[in-house]
Amino acid sequence: MSRVKWKNPYIQNLLIKIINTDNIIKSKIKTFSRNSVIVPGFVDAIFEIHNGKTFFKLKITENMVGHKLGEFSPTRKKFIYKKKKN
């Protein structure tokens, strides 16, 4: 579901402040904000996005611009059947 056209894309205030600094590429940015939109200023930065249990490491590329951070952080584990011992 997209946001209304007359509203700007949502970005957390802390992330906006980090964009304005020059050393965004050098540092890892930890965030709980999965609903923030990826902007061109985030390209080549490394984010650690919280998926509900742990932080998931993610490097932003140009193809990700316009999407939300939560789309790239899986929240569910794949179920695997365990083999029984005979």
Summary of the structure (lengths in Angstrom):
residues: 86
radius of gyration: 16.2
end to end distance: 49.6
largest distance: 63.5
contacts: 164
relative contact order: 0.18
helix: 21%
strand: 19%
